[in-house]
Amino acid sequence: MIEHPDQRERLRGNRSLITLATEEMIRWVTPVKAFMRTATEDATVRGVPIAAGESLLLSYVSGNRDDEVFDEPFRFDVGR
């Protein structure tokens, strides 16, 4: 909130945003950066085939800045 004083003031002025703001803070900071998983069965994700037994890297940092999911993903918004 120190880096985004406008959003801090917005939250101070509208405490009903606290739930949304909490989610946005977690998205922005991304405390868990990545996680590994092993595919348990064959699958296709966005046209990419994944075979059972292959390792997959889940990059939360990348996902939290995905412009297909978030409008203006590089903007911190306590009301998102």
C-alpha atoms as a printed R data frame, in Angstrom:
   type eleno elety resid chain resno       x       y       z
1  ATOM     1    CA   MET     A     1   0.000   0.000   0.000
2  ATOM     2    CA   ILE     A     2   3.020   2.278   0.464
3  ATOM     3    CA   GLU     A     3   3.729   2.027  -3.267
4  ATOM     4    CA   HIS     A     4   0.106   2.798  -4.174
5  ATOM     5    CA   PRO     A     5  -1.079   5.646  -1.914
6  ATOM     6    CA   ASP     A     6  -4.089   6.347  -4.134
7  ATOM     7    CA   GLN     A     7  -5.326   2.802  -3.557
8  ATOM     8    CA   ARG     A     8  -4.618   3.052   0.169
9  ATOM     9    CA   GLU     A     9  -6.794   6.160   0.360
10 ATOM    10    CA   ARG     A    10  -9.463   4.508  -1.749
11 ATOM    11    CA   LEU     A    11  -9.589   1.603   0.707
12 ATOM    12    CA   ARG     A    12  -9.619   3.933   3.710
13 ATOM    13    CA   GLY     A    13 -12.594   5.708   2.188
14 ATOM    14    CA   ASN     A    14 -14.492   2.515   1.377
15 ATOM    15    CA   ARG     A    15 -13.925  -0.293   3.884
16 ATOM    16    CA   SER     A    16 -16.370  -2.521   1.989
17 ATOM    17    CA   LEU     A    17 -13.506  -3.105  -0.492
18 ATOM    18    CA   ILE     A    18 -11.437  -5.015   2.103
19 ATOM    19    CA   THR     A    19 -12.262  -8.487   0.711
20 ATOM    20    CA   LEU     A    20 -11.448  -7.465  -2.857
21 ATOM    21    CA   ALA     A    21  -8.369  -5.580  -1.680
22 ATOM    22    CA   THR     A    22  -7.084  -8.648   0.170
23 ATOM    23    CA   GLU     A    23  -7.397 -10.768  -2.987
24 ATOM    24    CA   GLU     A    24  -5.675  -8.068  -5.034
25 ATOM    25    CA   MET     A    25  -2.802  -7.802  -2.549
26 ATOM    26    CA   ILE     A    26  -2.217 -11.555  -2.744
27 ATOM    27    CA   ARG     A    27  -2.366 -11.418  -6.568
28 ATOM    28    CA   TRP     A    28   0.019  -8.467  -6.655
29 ATOM    29    CA   VAL     A    29   2.625  -9.859  -4.264
30 ATOM    30    CA   THR     A    30   2.234 -13.532  -5.270
31 ATOM    31    CA   PRO     A    31   3.642 -15.130  -2.095
32 ATOM    32    CA   VAL     A    32   3.888 -18.555  -3.772
33 ATOM    33    CA   LYS     A    33   5.926 -18.041  -6.951
34 ATOM    34    CA   ALA     A    34   5.803 -21.491  -8.530
35 ATOM    35    CA   PHE     A    35   4.794 -25.068  -7.877
36 ATOM    36    CA   MET     A    36   5.581 -28.362  -9.606
37 ATOM    37    CA   ARG     A    37   2.972 -30.989 -10.444
38 ATOM    38    CA   THR     A    38   3.041 -34.329 -12.261
39 ATOM    39    CA   ALA     A    39   0.318 -35.096 -14.798
40 ATOM    40    CA   THR     A    40  -1.662 -38.154 -13.724
41 ATOM    41    CA   GLU     A    41  -3.198 -38.654 -17.151
42 ATOM    42    CA   ASP     A    42  -2.739 -37.453 -20.715
43 ATOM    43    CA   ALA     A    43  -4.189 -34.005 -21.303
44 ATOM    44    CA   THR     A    44  -4.061 -31.032 -23.631
45 ATOM    45    CA   VAL     A    45  -3.779 -27.499 -22.294
46 ATOM    46    CA   ARG     A    46  -4.217 -24.672 -24.796
47 ATOM    47    CA   GLY     A    47  -3.304 -27.016 -27.619
48 ATOM    48    CA   VAL     A    48  -0.167 -28.360 -25.918
49 ATOM    49    CA   PRO     A    49  -0.224 -32.114 -25.314
50 ATOM    50    CA   ILE     A    50   0.859 -33.250 -21.846
51 ATOM    51    CA   ALA     A    51   1.585 -36.912 -21.255
52 ATOM    52    CA   ALA     A    52   0.859 -38.726 -18.017
53 ATOM    53    CA   GLY     A    53   3.988 -38.643 -15.857
54 ATOM    54    CA   GLU     A    54   5.334 -35.371 -17.255
55 ATOM    55    CA   SER     A    55   6.307 -32.631 -14.811
56 ATOM    56    CA   LEU     A    56   4.601 -29.270 -15.056
57 ATOM    57    CA   LEU     A    57   5.664 -25.928 -13.613
58 ATOM    58    CA   LEU     A    58   2.786 -23.766 -12.415
59 ATOM    59    CA   SER     A    59   4.004 -20.165 -12.480
60 ATOM    60    CA   TYR     A    60   1.706 -18.111 -10.270
61 ATOM    61    CA   VAL     A    61   3.617 -14.915 -11.048
62 ATOM    62    CA   SER     A    62   2.832 -15.350 -14.729
63 ATOM    63    CA   GLY     A    63  -0.767 -16.340 -14.067
64 ATOM    64    CA   ASN     A    64  -1.344 -13.351 -11.831
65 ATOM    65    CA   ARG     A    65  -0.349 -11.021 -14.680
66 ATOM    66    CA   ASP     A    66  -2.340 -12.832 -17.402
67 ATOM    67    CA   ASP     A    67  -4.112 -10.240 -19.543
68 ATOM    68    CA   GLU     A    68  -6.659 -12.846 -20.620
69 ATOM    69    CA   VAL     A    69  -7.791 -13.092 -16.993
70 ATOM    70    CA   PHE     A    70  -7.137  -9.610 -15.583
71 ATOM    71    CA   ASP     A    71  -7.908  -6.267 -17.192
72 ATOM    72    CA   GLU     A    72  -4.763  -4.149 -16.891
73 ATOM    73    CA   PRO     A    73  -2.857  -6.878 -14.985
74 ATOM    74    CA   PHE     A    74   0.091  -4.601 -14.194
75 ATOM    75    CA   ARG     A    75  -2.131  -2.104 -12.370
76 ATOM    76    CA   PHE     A    76  -2.811  -2.512  -8.628
77 ATOM    77    CA   ASP     A    77  -6.538  -2.035  -7.989
78 ATOM    78    CA   VAL     A    78  -8.103  -2.654  -4.569
79 ATOM    79    CA   GLY     A    79 -11.527  -2.886  -6.196
80 ATOM    80    CA   ARG     A    80 -10.596  -5.560  -8.746
